[in-house]
Amino acid sequence: SEYEQDISLCLLFIKTTFSFGVLALSVAVVMAAIFTNMTKAEEVGTLPVVIGLLFWFFIMWLAVLEGGQISLVGLQPVLKTLYVDSHPITLKCTSLVHRGENMERFINGRQFLVGLV
């Protein structure tokens, strides 16, 4: 019914707003710690700007790897003939990654990066 859709939409808005607020608070706390020299990097004399840039570089790199993993895992059950002509680069990537134990190695490497970041 329309009432249930309105409730569902309201709950989605509340969850999304809360999640964004928690994310914004987390970023603010981490950036404040970095730029007020409250990290171990300050002890070795690293500039806060360098640490901030490295932090965002690794976060963006992690986001790219997460997206790549989702795509590669999602394409495993799809027949390659469905995208052989329309997406040749995807075919090359999936052919390489889905061969042997490459997918497991990719996932392990991504997990290492998650632990690093």
Summary of the structure (lengths in Angstrom):
residues: 117
radius of gyration: 20.7
end to end distance: 44.9
largest distance: 61.3
contacts: 246
relative contact order: 0.07
helix: 81%
strand: 0%
